[in-house]
């Protein structure tokens, strides 16, 4: 069922008034209809500044618990907490084990490594997702080279020498890494 109904339009119809986490510092979240409107607006160029949902709240009180019913036909995905074993099981900051991620075309996450070292199962229901993988021994400085010019020096002074956004990485860094036969 999720494959048929999980689009920005479909989710807006189901959970439009429900607050979702978009990285808000308030912790309150934004109503999903605001995120959907933002994602569906047409604008040229990269989408670095569009809102994206990264939400782990599926309790009955959250208003999103009904979305879990869409996964019941897949017992492997709906069976329960995948972090119930391993290093995360008893850690006070253990990660949540299921997430709703929704982002507009052209968006993405910055270069990262899972902090818990867990493997994840991801399903792209609408659109496509580009993954770029690097050998674990690849130096971070090679993946996030210093920026050039005045702003590069300024970012370097505050410890932010590398490219930050996914779009910058894809446009400005990845081509040179691929030329060096990295990033497959």
N, C-alpha and C positions, 0 to 999 in steps of 0.2 A: 504493500500500500504506500509506503514512503516514496517509492520511485514515481508514483503517479501524482502525488499531492504535495511533495516537498519542493516547491518553487517559492520565490518571494510572494507571488500572487496567492498561491495555495496556503502558505503559512500565514499570510496576512489575514485571510478569511478565517482561519482556525484560532490563531493566537494574537490577533492584531492589537488588542488592548493589554496584553501580558507584557510586563517588563522583562527585557532580556539583557544580559551582560554584554556590553560592547567595550569593556576596558574602562568603564566609568570609575572615576575615583570616588564618586559619591556612594557607590555600592547599591544604588537604587535601580540602576538600569534604565533603559529607554523602552517605551512601548514598541513592540515589534513593527507596528504600522509605520513608525518614523524611520526605522531602519530599512524597511521595504521600499518606502518612497524614495529614500536617499539612494538605494541601490539601483532602482529602476529609472532614475532620472538620466537623461542622455547628456553626456558631456564628452568633448573630445579629449584625447590624450590619456595619460596614465591615471589610475584610480587610487593613488596613494592616500588620498584624504577621505575616501568613502568609508562609511561605517561598516564594520563587520561584527557579526555575532560570534562570541566565543563563550558559551554558556554551559555550565554543568548542573544547573538546578532543575531537577525533574521530580521534586517532591509533589505530593498532591496539592499542597498549598501554593506551589509555584505557578500553577495554571498551565504547565507544560507536560504534566504526567500523561495526558492522553496521547501525546506523540509516541510514547513507548509502545502503545498498542500496535503501531505500524510495523514494529520489529518482531512481534510475537511469532510470525511464520518462520522466523530464522532462530531456532533455539540456541545456536551457538552464540548469537549476539545478544540474546535476551535472558540468558541463563543466570546472570548475576555478576557480582563484583570480581573482575579479573585481577584486582590487586589484593585479593584476600590471602595471597601467599607471597613469599619473597621479601626483600628488604623493606618494601613499602607497607607491608601488612600491619606492623605495629608502630611505624614512625608517626609522630604527631602531625607532621606536615605531609602525610601521604597524599598522592594525587587523587583527584576524582577519576572515576573509571568510565564515564560516558559523557560525551559532549555533543552539543549542537553547534556546528560551525556553519555559518552562512555568510558569504561574501560576494560582492559584485564581480563581474568580469574584469580582468586586469589587476585584481588585487592579489595580495599574497602575504606571507609572513617572512620576516627577515631570516637570514641564515641562522640556524640554531641546531643544537643537539639536544635530544631529550634528556632532561636533567636526571631522570631516574634510570636511564639506560634500558627502558622497556621497549618492546616492540609494540607497535600499534596496528590496529585494523582500521582502515579508512575506507569509506564508501562515498564516492562522488555520484550523487543522484542526478544532478543537473549540471550541464557544462562539462568542463575538463579541468584537470589539475595537473600542473607541470611539476614534476619532482626532479631535483638535481642532486645527485649523490656524489660524495667525494671520499677517497680513501681516508680512513681514520687518522693516518699519520700526516695528512696534509697540514702544513703550518697555517695557523689562523691568519698570520700576516699576509700570506699569499691569497687567502680567500677574501680578506677585507683590507685591501691596500689603502694607504693614506690618501686622503683627498688632496687635490692640487689647489694652488692659489691661496688667497687670503683666508677664505672660509676653511680650507683644509688645515691651515696652520692654527686657526682659531679652534676648530674641532679637536685637533691634536692636543692643544693645551688643556682641554677639559677631559681628555681621555676618550674621545669619540672619533678616532682617526679613520675608522672604516666607514663604508657606505652603510646606511641604515635601512633604507626601505627595500622591499622586494623588487619594485620596479627599477630602482637605480641599479641594484645588483644585476638584474637580468639584462638591462640595457648597456651598462657601462663596464661591468666587471666580467660577467660570464663569457662574452666573446673572446677575451684574451685568455681566460682559463681553458676554454675549449681548444684554442690554438695551441696551448701547451699540453693538450690531451688530458685535461682534467674536467670533471663535471659531466658525468654521463647519466 
